[in-house]
């Protein structure tokens, strides 16, 4: 790395990421703090160790050339698919699911890495494609790239993480040149799946969609495909509902009516909202959260770490952290518009979209705006694989920013 490249280092992205890492360690310390225990908890020590490994990975990937990264993408993608298959055979979980490889000294979750392997593979394919992305047939390969790992993660089962694979597809397709209206039409089968639980609403929706497609300028084959996709999606919705695990259905029902399930699956949502609301404007103070200290809030160091932040630092503290997240994502999108290499630009958009969407889903859960998904908050939640992979992705972004003038 020469001095000219060093001047191109996006310090804003680096500083924002490091600040969020520090905030995460502080909040994990608070969430696991025991007044009678001396020193740091084992979870904090483990997170500090992973932070060191993550920073080393970030540095290494910052120095790696984007040509080397692009060349390794097919191997990384295939390897992650193999690991996802392997975890279904020998993986472990908390309640019977198979999500982690237990190596004794560490647990490794391949689905976290698979998200970024899918981003890299998708970016590589879209960067090399020259034709427009304005017909359903053009999306067969991009869909396969995300659906293969998504399906394997869904079997674990991990509904929240599997959903993330689909969420990263629209922003990357848009950045690659797909028309916004076309992308919106591709999302209509999802709406059909939800509306199909009410026959009247579904029939009205199909009639309105059919009229819109009839007057549109799309090819007849595309109109027919989109309409049939909505019909199939509507029929699949109720079928998929009964195929969900019991705890997954209960989480969704608890989200719709948490009071009805206040002593079971709705307990987390209720306690989280109490913690967030009790923080008021400035919070109760560091280590002073009562919901946390009396263990009313489950999973407070992982999925509900934002609730601990809200209780102890209030609206102001949450606003500051949210601003840092927003600054980080905006800075990444700005960098994506500056780099000349199409592959690098798409990778940066994929990483930025993943951080934004995953953060939005996690925070939405703590506020009762989304069903409980078990998805960690990037940088803040306790979790070795999540933090390690997130810091590695920041290294890739920084490295591509250093070489923004290369084609």
C-alpha positions in Angstrom: 0.0 0.0 0.0 1.6 3.3 -1.1 0.9 6.8 0.3 -1.5 7.7 -2.5 -3.7 4.7 -1.7 -3.5 5.4 2.0 -4.9 8.8 1.3 -7.9 7.1 -0.3 -8.7 5.1 2.9 -12.3 6.0 3.9 -11.6 7.0 7.5 -15.3 7.7 8.1 -16.2 4.0 7.5 -13.3 2.8 9.6 -14.0 5.1 12.6 -17.8 4.4 12.5 -17.2 0.6 12.5 -14.7 0.8 15.4 -17.0 3.0 17.4 -19.8 0.5 17.0 -17.5 -2.3 18.1 -16.6 -0.4 21.3 -20.3 0.3 22.0 -21.0 -3.4 21.5 -18.4 -4.5 24.0 -19.6 -1.9 26.5 -23.2 -3.0 26.2 -22.2 -6.7 26.4 -20.3 -5.9 29.6 -23.4 -4.2 31.0 -25.7 -7.0 29.9 -23.6 -9.7 31.5 -22.4 -7.7 34.5 -22.8 -9.4 37.9 -22.1 -7.0 40.9 -20.7 -9.8 43.1 -18.4 -11.2 40.4 -14.9 -9.7 39.9 -13.4 -8.9 36.6 -14.8 -9.3 33.1 -17.3 -12.0 32.4 -16.3 -15.0 30.1 -18.6 -13.6 27.4 -16.9 -10.2 27.4 -13.4 -11.8 27.3 -14.5 -14.0 24.4 -16.0 -11.0 22.5 -12.7 -9.2 23.0 -10.8 -12.1 21.6 -13.0 -12.3 18.6 -12.7 -8.5 18.2 -8.9 -8.9 17.9 -9.4 -11.7 15.3 -11.9 -9.6 13.4 -9.6 -6.6 13.3 -6.8 -8.8 11.9 -9.2 -10.1 9.3 -10.3 -6.6 8.4 -6.7 -5.5 8.0 -5.8 -8.5 5.8 -8.8 -8.0 3.5 -8.2 -4.3 3.3 -4.7 -5.1 1.9 -6.0 -7.8 -0.5 -6.6 -6.8 -4.1 -10.1 -6.9 -5.5 -8.9 -9.1 -8.4 -7.8 -11.7 -5.9 -11.1 -11.5 -4.0 -13.1 -11.8 -7.2 -11.1 -14.8 -8.4 -11.7 -16.7 -5.1 -15.5 -16.0 -5.1 -16.6 -19.3 -6.9 -14.5 -21.3 -4.5 -15.8 -19.5 -1.4 -19.4 -19.9 -2.6 -19.1 -23.6 -3.2 -17.2 -24.1 0.1 -20.0 -22.3 2.0 -22.7 -24.4 0.4 -20.8 -27.5 1.4 -20.5 -26.2 5.0 -24.2 -25.5 5.1 -24.9 -29.0 4.0 -22.4 -30.2 6.6 -24.0 -28.3 9.5 -27.3 -30.1 8.7 -25.6 -33.4 9.3 -23.4 -32.7 12.3 -24.4 -29.3 13.5 -25.7 -28.3 17.0 -28.2 -25.9 18.3 -29.9 -24.8 21.5 -33.3 -26.4 21.0 -32.8 -29.1 18.4 -32.0 -26.9 15.4 -28.7 -27.4 13.6 -26.9 -24.0 13.1 -23.4 -24.3 14.5 -20.3 -26.4 14.1 -19.1 -27.1 17.6 -15.3 -27.3 17.5 -14.9 -27.5 21.2 -13.0 -24.3 21.8 -15.4 -22.3 19.5 -18.7 -22.5 17.8 -18.9 -21.5 14.1 -22.1 -20.5 12.3 -21.7 -20.9 8.5 -24.9 -19.1 7.6 -23.3 -15.8 8.7 -20.5 -16.3 6.2 -22.9 -17.6 3.6 -24.7 -14.3 3.4 -21.5 -12.5 2.3 -20.5 -15.4 0.0 -23.8 -14.9 -1.7 -23.2 -11.1 -2.0 -19.8 -11.7 -3.6 -21.1 -14.4 -6.0 -24.1 -12.2 -6.9 -21.8 -9.1 -7.5 -19.5 -11.2 -9.7 -22.3 -12.4 -11.9 -24.0 -9.0 -12.2 -20.7 -7.3 -12.9 -20.0 -9.5 -15.8 -23.5 -9.4 -17.3 -23.9 -6.9 -20.1 -27.7 -7.1 -20.9 -30.4 -5.3 -19.1 -32.2 -6.8 -16.1 -35.7 -6.0 -17.1 -37.3 -9.5 -17.7 -38.0 -12.3 -15.2 -35.9 -14.7 -17.4 -32.9 -12.5 -16.7 -33.1 -13.2 -13.0 -32.9 -17.0 -13.0 -29.2 -17.1 -12.2 -29.3 -14.3 -9.5 -32.2 -16.1 -7.9 -30.4 -19.4 -7.9 -27.3 -17.8 -6.3 -29.4 -16.7 -3.3 -32.0 -19.4 -3.2 -29.5 -22.3 -2.8 -27.9 -21.1 0.5 -31.2 -19.6 1.6 -32.9 -23.0 1.3 -30.2 -24.8 3.2 -30.4 -22.2 6.0 -34.2 -22.5 6.1 -33.9 -26.2 6.7 -31.7 -25.6 9.8 -34.2 -24.0 10.6 -33.3 -20.3 10.7 -36.1 -18.3 9.2 -34.7 -14.9 10.1 -31.2 -15.4 8.5 -32.7 -17.2 5.4 -35.0 -14.2 4.9 -31.9 -11.9 4.7 -30.7 -13.7 1.5 -33.8 -12.5 -0.3 -33.6 -9.0 1.2 -30.2 -8.3 -0.3 -31.3 -9.2 -3.8 -33.4 -6.1 -4.7 -30.9 -3.4 -3.8 -28.1 -5.2 -5.7 -30.3 -5.7 -8.7 -31.3 -2.1 -8.7 -27.6 -1.0 -8.5 -26.9 -3.3 -11.4 -29.5 -1.5 -13.5 -32.9 -3.3 -13.0 -35.8 -0.8 -13.3 -37.5 0.0 -10.0 -41.0 -0.8 -11.3 -39.8 -4.2 -12.5 -38.3 -4.9 -9.0 -41.6 -3.8 -7.4 -43.6 -6.3 -9.6 -41.2 -9.1 -8.6 -42.2 -8.5 -4.9 -45.9 -8.9 -5.6 -45.9 -12.7 -5.0 -44.9 -11.9 -1.4 -47.9 -9.7 -1.0 -50.0 -12.4 -2.5 -48.8 -14.9 0.0 -49.9 -12.6 2.9 -53.3 -11.6 1.4 -54.2 -15.2 0.6 -55.1 -15.7 4.2 -58.2 -13.6 3.4 -59.9 -14.8 0.3 -61.8 -11.6 -0.4 -58.7 -9.4 -0.1 -56.7 -11.9 -2.3 -59.3 -11.9 -5.1 -59.5 -8.1 -5.1 -55.7 -7.9 -5.2 -55.4 -10.4 -8.1 -58.0 -8.5 -10.0 -56.2 -5.2 -9.5 -52.9 -6.7 -10.4 -54.3 -8.4 -13.5 -55.7 -5.1 -14.8 -52.4 -3.3 -14.1 -50.5 -6.0 -16.0 -53.0 -5.9 -18.9 -52.5 -2.2 -19.5 -48.7 -2.3 -18.9 -46.1 -2.5 -21.7 -44.6 -5.7 -20.5 -44.2 -8.6 -22.9 -47.2 -11.0 -22.8 -45.0 -13.8 -21.5 -43.8 -11.6 -18.6 -47.4 -10.6 -17.7 -48.5 -14.2 -17.7 -45.5 -15.2 -15.6 -46.0 -12.5 -13.0 -49.8 -13.2 -12.7 -49.2 -17.0 -12.3 -46.4 -16.3 -9.8 -49.0 -14.4 -7.7 -51.5 -17.2 -8.0 -48.9 -19.8 -6.9 -47.6 -17.5 -4.2 -51.2 -17.1 -2.8 -51.7 -20.8 -2.8 -48.3 -21.5 -1.1 -48.8 -19.0 1.7 -51.2 -21.1 3.8 -49.3 -24.3 2.9 -46.0 -22.8 4.1 -47.7 -21.6 7.3 -48.5 -25.1 8.4 -45.0 -26.2 7.5 -43.4 -23.8 9.9 -42.0 -25.1 13.2 -44.4 -24.5 16.1 -42.1 -21.9 17.7 -41.9 -20.0 14.4 -45.7 -19.8 14.1 -46.0 -18.8 17.8 -43.5 -16.0 17.3 -45.5 -14.5 14.5 -48.8 -14.8 16.4 -47.1 -13.3 19.5 -46.0 -10.3 17.3 -49.6 -9.8 16.2 -51.0 -10.1 19.7 -48.2 -10.1 22.4 -50.6 -9.7 25.3 -52.4 -13.0 24.4 -49.0 -14.8 24.7 -47.5 -12.7 27.5 -46.5 -15.8 29.5 -44.9 -17.6 26.5 -43.7 -16.4 23.1 -44.9 -12.8 23.7 -42.9 -12.4 26.9 -39.7 -11.3 25.1 -41.5 -8.6 23.1 -43.4 -7.2 26.1 -40.3 -7.1 28.3 -38.3 -5.5 25.5 -40.8 -2.7 25.1 -40.9 -2.2 28.8 -37.1 -1.8 28.8 -37.1 0.6 25.9 -39.9 2.7 27.3 -38.4 2.9 30.8 -35.2 4.4 29.4 -37.2 7.6 28.6 -35.0 10.5 27.2 -31.6 9.9 28.9 -31.9 6.4 30.4 -31.4 5.0 33.8 -27.6 5.1 33.6 -24.8 2.6 32.8 -25.3 -0.7 34.6 -28.5 0.6 36.2 -31.1 -1.1 33.9 -33.7 -2.9 36.1 -35.2 -5.0 33.3 -31.6 -6.2 32.6 -30.4 -6.5 36.2 -33.4 -8.6 37.4 -33.1 -10.8 34.2 -36.6 -9.9 33.1 -35.3 -9.4 29.6 -34.3 -12.7 27.8 -31.3 -12.9 25.4 -30.3 -9.4 26.6 -26.7 -9.8 25.4 -27.6 -11.1 22.0 -30.9 -10.5 20.1 -32.1 -7.8 22.6 -28.9 -5.8 23.2 -30.6 -2.7 21.8 -33.2 -2.9 24.6 -30.3 -2.7 27.1 -28.9 0.3 25.3 -32.4 2.0 25.3 -33.0 1.3 29.0 -29.6 2.6 30.2 -28.9 5.4 27.8 -32.5 6.4 26.7 -33.7 8.0 23.5 -30.6 10.2 23.2 -28.2 7.2 23.4 -30.2 5.2 20.9 -30.3 8.2 18.6 -26.6 8.6 18.7 -26.0 4.9 17.9 -28.6 4.9 15.1 -26.9 8.0 13.6 -23.6 6.1 13.5 -25.2 3.2 11.8 -26.9 5.5 9.3 -23.6 7.4 8.7 -21.8 4.1 8.1 -24.3 2.9 5.5 -24.6 6.2 3.7 -20.8 6.5 3.6 -20.7 3.0 2.0 -23.3 3.9 -0.6 -21.3 7.0 -1.4 -18.2 5.0 -1.8 -20.0 2.5 -4.1 -20.8 5.4 -6.4 -17.1 6.5 -6.5 -15.4 3.2 -7.3 -14.8 2.5 -11.0 -14.8 -1.3 -10.8 -18.3 -2.7 -11.2 -17.7 -5.7 -9.1 -16.4 -3.6 -6.2 -19.3 -1.2 -6.4 -21.8 -4.1 -6.3 -20.0 -5.7 -3.3 -20.1 -2.5 -1.4 -23.8 -2.0 -2.0 -24.4 -5.6 -0.9 -22.5 -5.1 2.4 -24.2 -1.8 3.1 -27.6 -3.2 2.4 -27.0 -6.2 4.6 -25.9 -4.0 7.5 -28.8 -1.7 7.1 -31.5 -4.3 6.7 -30.2 -6.6 9.5 -30.0 -3.6 11.9 -33.5 -2.5 10.9 -34.9 -6.0 11.5 -33.2 -6.4 14.9 -34.2 -3.0 16.2 -37.7 -3.5 14.8 -37.9 -6.7 16.9 -36.9 -4.9 20.1 -39.6 -2.2 19.5 -42.3 -4.7 18.7 -42.4 -3.7 15.0 -41.3 -7.2 13.7 -41.6 -10.8 14.9 -38.7 -12.2 16.9 -36.2 -13.5 14.4 -33.1 -14.4 16.4 -31.1 -12.1 14.1 -28.1 -10.3 15.9 -27.5 -6.6 15.7 -24.3 -6.0 13.7 -21.3 -5.0 15.8 -23.4 -4.8 19.1 -24.8 -8.2 19.7 -22.7 -10.9 21.4 -21.7 -13.5 18.8 -18.2 -14.5 17.6 -19.1 -15.5 14.0 -21.3 -12.4 13.4 -18.7 -9.9 14.6 -15.8 -11.7 12.8 -17.7 -11.8 9.5 -19.0 -8.2 9.9 -15.5 -6.8 10.5 -14.1 -8.9 7.6 -16.8 -7.4 5.3 -15.7 -3.9 6.4 -12.2 -4.8 5.4 -13.4 -5.8 2.0 -15.2 -2.4 1.6 -12.2 -0.5 2.8 -9.8 -2.3 0.5 -12.1 -1.6 -2.5 -12.2 2.0 -1.5 -8.4 2.1 -1.5 -8.5 1.0 -5.1 -11.5 3.1 -6.2 -9.7 4.3 -9.3 -9.0 0.8 -10.6 -11.2 -0.7 -13.3 
